[in-house]
Amino acid sequence: MAGNIEAPKGFHIERVKQKSHEKIGEAIFIVRDRYVDLQSIGSGAQGVVCSAMDKKTNTRVAIKKLSKPFANETYAKRAFRELRLMKMVNHKNIIGLLNLFTPASSLKDFNDVYIVMELMDADLRRVIGVDLDHDRMSYLLYQLLCGIKHLHMSNIIHRDLKPSNIVVKEDCSLKILDFGLARAADSTFQMTPYVVTRYYRAPEVIVGMKYTENVDMWSVGCIFAEIVKGEILFPGRDYIDQWNKVTQVLGTPGVEFFKYLNPSVRMYCENHTRYPVKTMLELFPDKYFPKGNPDDSVRTDQARNLLGKMLKIDPLDRCSVDAALRHPYVCIWWDKSEVDAPPPPKYDHSVDEKAVPLSQWKELIYNEVQVM
Ligand code: AMP
């Protein structure tokens, strides 16, 4: 070619060709080509979740879209914590992260995050009301406790355990789905109360007391009771009604419990109607439990005994995760590799506490998505 024409400087490849757009309800999913056949499976506080076929591994996966996770500080902290923790934690009873991506090619274009996870069959809400035998009930409980123990070993208190964030497969495997409100346990730090969804909210959270790891044991007790009874144990309409429901069902706690309360809450609780303490047999009679197998009545007694240890209003009387795992109802499933799996590194929650401008949250989350 005549003349001194410069070599071309290169050209822009339209990256969008490597992605496919799918409309899932109101949400547009822009995913990598390897993910096809998207089907909506649920939605939560943070966004929409789909199942999809991963052509590369020939398995179906779950993809959660976080839309503009940096839109406000609450979303941003939650998304950042979730991404960090999902990368860090590796346990068979906690949902595993398979991939992480954004369609954006630069921070400027960054809007959405897609989290690719193991796909499970349903969340625990679908199991409530299903007739389960003791093997299945105790195995579900065992796995839940293994997952929680693993989180606690990393100084993470979940605080938001509820049937919708626990997922199961038809083979009875169970995984904890999210870390939304997880935050490092720090005995000197009084964590903000009223963050756990109220039906599963522990009494010490309801009344604004300082709380520790066994706040999660209360939630497990409520969830287990719901599986047994087929209905929510403490369906409080609001924060005060939640306390009423707890005391109506279990009975007003003794004076020891009230000693730890701040004076105004103490006055309310002490002057409130006092309800008699009920036995676990009254609360969970035989009719709620499986019958038919020779050892059913022994296991029913064990299940009731364990419920009584988990549903203690005073956290000082409530059993620990370790004690629950050693309980006869559950320990039949004991496997050291599951109970004592090597803990993840301790989660550094200092970023959660920082006052960070929204623009910086955007960058922090973008950076998390770049490193998988
Ligand atoms: P989330 O936004 O994480 O709270 O999820 C919302 C809902 O989507 C859950 O309550 C589940 O019903 C469903 N879901 C989320 N992730 C999965 C998964 N990995 N497998 C199966 N179902 C899921």
Residues whose N, C-alpha, C, O or C-beta is under 5 A from the ligand:
A	BS01	AMP	I41 G42 S43 G44 A45 Q46 G47 V49 A62 M117 E118 L119 M120 D121 A122 D123 S164 N165 V167 D178
